[in-house]
Amino acid sequence: MTSAPSTAASMLTPEASRALGEALGDGASVAGLRTSGAAALDRALPSPALDRPWKYVDPAALNLDGFAPPDAASADWGGAQDIEGLEVAGFEEAPEGALARLGGAVAVEDSRLTALHYAFLQGGVLVEAKANAEIAEPVRLTREFTAAGGLATPHTLVVAGPNSRLTLIEEYRSSDEPMAVLPAVELLAGPGAVVSYTSLHRWGARTRVFAEQRAVTEPNSDVRSLSLVTGGRLVKSHITSSLEGRGSSSEIYGLSVGGGDEHTDFYTVQDHVAEDTRSDLLIKSALGDRSRAVYYGLTKVGLGARRADANQENRNLLLSRTAKADSDPVLEILTNDVTRVSHGATAGPVDEEELFYIQSRGLTREGAVGLLVRGFLGEPLDRSGLAEGIRNELSALVETKLQAVGAGA
């Protein structure tokens, strides 16, 4: 990957961080995190040679010194939504009581990239469902970035009160100018809460993304997440579920369609901490041209996670001879009292026997390939549990991308 832009001196300094905070009028919670982030800017970047989740990332892509700090007036997330039992507010207007939980799931000290995120945090949004609230309609956030050479640092804090129900769809877009984006998403599910979170990564051709998403569950809660990637030069997503409440569950689904030189990289952690927890994961990619998909997933079952039930699958479909997929699912089990812990991975071209069978029913080869690819990618959408209208909307995005890479006939 070619790194752009590139300059000798960094504009991402503690002084620039402090100036941004003053311009935004930070409240106490954000100010404390910004200060901590600025103090950690001298930490080393992740090393592809030493840090396994970064093995397939070009070191040049991690150098963000040439990018400019965000403009205090540039954040846009779609505006407040007036729904009973729901609070949606920018961090500037959000109550400090709710913001006190900010940074508890995605921590400043996780890496230099998270330090950069908090040092230059802007565009933070709180989505809070009150106790026992059932939010019938999906909450939608739209993030759009256009500043050439800019660094964007959106943050979404989701707090689901006890026994609440919430569906959130967050869409990311950018122009074709070079830029870097460091999104962070924290999903905090209270006892008995059900949270469904969908991220749509529709980035421009020269955008590099390093995203952090972490869910923390309380007893009997359920967090379901779906990541759909249809654009971006490099989209690297770290998705973690920390199952800390007894009887809680996590479902992680993802799909990407790659073309050109696009690189999608998923790193997932299913961390079973409490008893009687359940997790399921399915990530699929369809890759054309010279695109690449990377998956490295870790399922952890701790000493106290008795009767854990965990599944992890990664499947990749290669639509050209120059596309590439790397897959590495890993298990770390510290107790012998488990219900199930399984994992699997595949990568390869469309099955010729299946193509022959479909063509024998009257379809052209191109039509048969398109049918198989659609069926292959449809499974994560079907298992996500999203309403039919939303699944149809996401299927249309996938179809558009397949047409662009020549696999939608």
N, C-alpha and C positions, 0 to 999 in steps of 0.2 A: 504494500500500500504506500502511496506517496503522501507524505504529510504536508498539509497546507492549511492556513498560511504558516510561515516560519519567520521568526525574528530572533535576534540575539538576546534581547532583553525581555523579561516577562512583565506583562501588565497586571498579572494576578498577584498583587502584593498585599501585605497586611494593611498598608495605607489605603489602597483602593477598596479593600473590604470595609474598613472603618468609614470611609467616605460614603459608600453605598448605604450602610446602616443608618448614618445620619440623615441622608437624603430621604430614606424611606420612613424614618421615625420609628425605629424598631421598638416593640414592647419588650418586657423583661425577658420572656422566654426566648424569643428570637435573638435578642441582643446577646444573651449568654452563649447560645450556640454559635453565633457569628464570631464572637471573640475566641471561642475554643477552636473553631475552624481555622481562623486566621493564624492562631498560634501553632497550628500543626501543618502549615503550608510547606515547611521545610522537610517533611517526611519524604522518604523515597517512594517513587512510583512502583506499582506492581511490576514484578519481573517475569516476563514470559519464560525465562530460563529456569526460574526457581519456584514460581507460584503456579501450581497445576491448573487452576481455573483460567489462567492467562496464557496457556501454552501456545495457542494458535493465533495470538494477536501480534501484529507487527509492532515492535517497540516504538517505532516512529509515530504510530497512531496515538500513543499515550502521552506524547509531548504536547501539552496544550498551551505552552507559553506564548505562542503567537496570537492567541485569541484574546479579545477585549472583554473586560467585565461587563455585566449587563447594565443597561441604562435604567435608571430608577423609574422611568415613565413608560417602559416598553412591555410590561406584563399584560397578558390578556388571557383570560380563562373562561370566558363566556358569561360571566355575571351571576348574581345571586338568583336563587330559585325559592319562591315562596310556597312551601309545602308544609302542612301541619305535621308536627312531630319531627321536623328536619331542620337542621341548621347548616346552611352553605354560606361560607364567608371567607374573604381573603384574610390572611393573617393580620393585616393592619386593622381589621374591624372585629376579628374573632375574640371571644372572651378569653382572658388569661387563664381561667380555670381549665378550659379545654386544651389550651396550648401548653399547659404544664406537662402534658404527655408527649410533646414533640421531641423527637430524637431518641425516644425510648426503644424503638424497634430498629431503625436505621441510625447507627451511632456515628458521631463525628470521628471517633478513633478507628473505625473499620478499615480505612485506607486513606491514602492521600486524595483520592478522588472524592470520597465522602467529606473530607476536610474542605476541599475546594467547593463542594456543593454548599456546605453550610456557611463558609466564609463569604460566598457571593449569592446566598439564598435570596431569591426574588420570585414572586408569583406563587407564593404558598397559598393553599386553599384548605380549609377545614370542612369536612363533610361529617356531620354528627347526627346520628339517629337517636332519638330519645328512647328511654326505656319503654318497652312494649309497643313501640311505633311500628306499624307495617306500612312501608312506603310502597304504594302500589305501582307507581310509574318509575321507570329507570331515571336516575339522576345522570345528567350528561355534562361533561366538561370538555371544552375544546381548547387545545393549546396550539397556537400557530406562531412560528418564528421565522423572521425574514432578514434579520440583521447579518449582513455579510461579515465574516470574521468574528462573530460574536460568540460568547459563551452564555448559554441559557441554563437555569438551575431551578426548574419547577419542582414544587413539593406538594404532595397530596397526603393529608392526614385524615384517615377515616376512623371514626370512633363510633362503634355500634353498641348502644346501650343494651342492658339485659333484655333478652327475648324480643329484640327488634329484628326487622327484616329490611334489607337494603340491597338494591342493585345499582351499581355505578359503572358508567361507560366513559372512559377517558380517551379522547382522540388526540394524537400528536401529528402535527404537520409542519413541514418547513419548505422553504424555497430551495432552488438548486444552487444557491450560493454556499461557499464553504462555511460551516459552523460546527460547533461542538455543543452537545446537550448532556447534562447530568441530572436526569430526573430521579426523584426519590418518592416512593409510595410506602406509607405505613398503614397497615390494616389491623386494627385493634378490635377484636370481637369479644364482647362481654358475654356473661353466662347465658347460654341458650340462644344467642344471636346467630343469624344466618346472613352472611355477607357474600355477594357476588360482585366481583370486580373484573372488568374487561378493559384491556389496553389495546388501542389500535395504533400501530406504528406505521404511519404513512409519510415517511421522511423523504426529503429531497435527495438527489443523487450524490451530493457532496457533504452530507451530514454524517458525522460520527456520533454515536450515542453510547453512553455508559450508564445503564439504568440499574437502580437498586429498588427492590420490592421485598418487604418482609411482613408476614402476618404473624400475629401472636394471639393464641386462642386461650379462652377461659373455659371452665367446665361446660360440656355439652354444646359448644358452639361449632359452627360450620363455616369455613371460608372456602369459596370456589373462585379460582382466577383463570382467565383466558387471555393469552397474548397472541395477537395476530400481527405479523410483520409482512408488509408488502412493499417496503421501500427503505432506502438508507444505504450509504456506502458501507458502514459498519454499525451494526446494532448488537450491542452486547448487554444481555439482561441477566442480572443475578436475582433469582427468585427463591425466597426462603419461607418455609412455614415452620414455625416453632410451636409444637403442640404441647402446651404447658398445662392445659386443663383436662382433667379426667373426662373421658367420653367425647372429646372434641375430634374434629375431622378436618382434613384439607384435601382439596382436589385442585391440581395444577394441570391446565391444558394449554397447549401452544401449537401454532402452525405458522409456517413461513413459506412464501413463494419467492424464489430468488431468480434474478436474471442479471445479465451483464457481469460486472465484477463484484456484485453485492456479497456481503459477508454477514451472516447471522450467527450469533454465538449465545447459547443458553447455558447458564450454570445454575443448577437447582439444588436445594437442600430441603429434604423432608426430615425434620428433627423431632423424633418421638421422645418426649420427656416424661409425660404422665401415663398412667395406666389406661388401658382400653381406648387407645387412640387409633385413628384410621387415616391413611393417606392413599391417594391415587394420583398417578401422573401419566400423561400421554402427550408427547410432543412429536409432531410430524413436519417434514419439510419436503417440498417439491422443488427441484433445482434445475434450472436451464442455463445455457451459455457457460460462463466461467464462474458461476456463483458457488458459494461454499456455505455449508451449515456445520456448526460445531455444537456438540452436546456433551456436557460433563455433569453428571448428576450423582448426588450422594444421599443415600437413605441411612439415617442414623437411628438406632434403637438403643436408648440409654438403659442403665441398670434398673431404673425405676419404671420403665415403660413396658410393664408386663401386659401380655395379650395384645400387643401391637399388631395391626394388620396394614401392610404396606405393599404397594405395587408401583413399579416404575418402568415405563416403556418409551423408547425412542425409535421412530421409523423414518427412513429417508428414501425418497424416490429420485433417482438420477435421470433427468430428461435429456441430457447431452453427454457426450464422451468427455467433455472438459469440466463438467460439474464435479464437486467433491463433497463428501460428508465424512465427518469424524465423530465417533460416538463412544462414550466411556461411562456406562452406569456402574456405580460402586455401592456396596453394602458395608455398613459398619454396625455390627450387632453385638451388644454387650450383655444380653440376657438370653437364656435358653427357653424362656417362657413367652413364646410368640405364637400368634394365630397364623400369620402368613407374612413372609417377606420375600418378594420376588422382583426380578428385573429382567429386561431384555432389550436388544437393539438389533436393527437391521439396516442395511444400505444396499441399494442396487437398482438396476433399470426396471422398466415395466416388464412384467412376466410375459414371455412370448406365447406360452400356451393359453393364457387368458386372452391375449390379443387375438390369437387364432380363433378361439371359441366365439368371441364377440363378432369378429369379421365374418364368421360363417353364418351369422344372423343378418347379414346384409349391410353392415357398417363398413366405411372405409377404414384404413389403418389409422388415419388422423382422427377420425371420429371415435374409434375404439380407444385410442390413447387418451383422448379428452375425457371419455366416460370413466375410464379407470382412475385417472388423476382426480377427477371430481369426487368419486366415491372414496378414494384414499384420504383426501383432505377433509371430507365431510365428517369423519368420525369425531375429532375433537370438538367440533361445533355441536354435534348431536349430544355428546356426553356432558357438555357444559351446563345443561339445564336451563339455558336461556330461553326466553319466550320465542315462539315461532317467528314473529315479525322481526325480532333482532337477528335471529339466525339467518333469515332470508337476506337481511341487510348486509351481514358479514359475508355471506356466500357470494353476493354480488361484487363485493370488493375483491374476493379471491378470484372470481371469474374474470374481472377486468385485468388483474395482474397476469392470469394465465394466458389471456389473449395477447398481452404484451410480450410474453416470452415464447409465444408460438405453440402453447400446449392447450389451447382452449377450443380447438376445432370440434 
